[in-house]
């Protein structure tokens, strides 16, 4: 127990002293996961909106497929992307393996289904009367769609926040595609795994605390957004 | 002169159920019509057809002498900009009261100053000026009904369709709504078609009465 307390105290000191290595790892994690979330939002929000808003044949099949993709393990995505970007892969010549871009691609694949599915849920919850009200007031198809999008905005924001929370804490993709290279592709989760392997807990606990703090912030934001949407 | 609306053999089915079956109906411009009938008689369906929000399963609908082409998006958009439906349970956009009223004007690309003047004027008419910059989704049921009316009035429609405008509001709000409807008919010669269960209200406000029973027009006369 005293070992844990000592590590915990040392970890706190590491955080408050703004240790350069710790800061670098946190920044890499935030930038990689942030970019993956932005890219996935650019694809997932319009896709989710389209699937929810339009009457499409086979809509239920698309939604079932999406929901299935939500359960995709990170290691499977890691393996899948690895096949394409490794030296012998189709995109091997691009030299993406063990770069931040590789992690972003993997994390993007991980959360696109999540953002799409949650956007579908958010838009489907928007009362049909908003669409009819916009139409009867003279709105064209685009203006009507914008009204529906605006009414579902808090649900969509919650989808994005939730997706960020998912990628910031994943390890499989970051480890398999990033390679855990110090100062370059080492993220909070991969660094924690490495420190654990080394039996050195100070940095691991410090990163764990930072990750928990980020997770708490994300959840506070999520609750605030959900509160505004009335959910 | 062409009638405002002309319905010829209009039928509306939902799945296998016929909810509206009107052989012939002519509605004249500038008049107030009260549409009565029991629940499920087809009143709201008729209003949605007249608002061009639904396409009839069969029959022909004419507006100002021209047949409505439900297949043409542009034609429908142009028609919808002349006719407004105020729902029985209206929803307020999740923004301010003023922006709700401004919506129809903004999409018609009206100049900002003119928009602001009209919004202030209309909110004053329905007695909601004090909530102008407040959130619309915090209004009471009666106030939301008045807001929906204000939103419709701002765009000065040729035809105002109201689905039970006073059904879910208290007596003071009922008087305000009925006064506003009467005013806009006199001031702007807007045609008004409203549904109600209240025969006295229909007689007090409308010049003509229409009665629907199980989707069919039972009588059409002066109220």
Interface residues (C-beta under 8 A of the other chain):
Chain A: X127 X129 X130 X132 X133 X134 X135 X136 X137 X138 X139 X140 X141 X143 X147 X150 X151
Chain B: X51 X53 X73 X77 X80 X81 X83 X84 X85 X87 X89 X90 X91 X93 X94 X95 X103 X104 X107 X108 X148 X151 X152 X155
